[in-house]
Every structure is written in structure tokens, then in C-alpha cells.
Amino acid sequence: MQKITIGTVLDTKHGRAKVTGIDLHPVTGRIDCPPIEMTEIWPSLIAFCVFDLDNGHWAYGDEVTVVNND
């Protein structure tokens, strides 16, 4: 299981893009809980994240798929 890091390529509703920022929201549904800026996360935490993308968009973790670069 590989970590998702800055530079990881994701498929999103905005097209294929690289991650430029990761915000981890440890308590979903709580707007009074500030996000934690991360440089990498385990895939099991993807649903708790918002990703900034190099195409100027952002996406929720449950809206993305990691592109296998093998």
C-alpha cells in the first residue's frame, strides 16, 4: 500500500491532475475543526482529505482515484 503524496497523479471529475496540497479533516462534518496540512497520507485516510490539484481545482477524497504509475 503506497502513500499518497504531493505529486501523486489522481483521476478527478476535473480530469487527471497532480496533487499540490493535502488537507486532512480528522473529524468529518465539523467545520469548527481546522484541517491538518499534510505532505503524505495512507490510502485508508483518503475519505478524510481534500486535495489541491495542479490544474487549479480541488477535490474531496471520495471523488478521486489514484492513477497507478507502474
C-alpha positions, 0 to 999 in steps of 0.5 A: 500500500503506497502513500499518497503524496504531493505529486501523486497523479489522481483521476478527478471529475476535473480530469487527471491532475497532480496533487499540490496540497493535502488537507486532512479533516480528522473529524468529518462534518465539523467545520469548527475543526481546522484541517491538518496540512499534510505532505503524505497520507495512507490510502485508508485516510483518503475519505478524510482529505481534500486535495489541491490539484495542479490544474487549479481545482480541488477535490474531496477524497471520495471523488478521486482515484489514484492513477497507478504509475507502474 
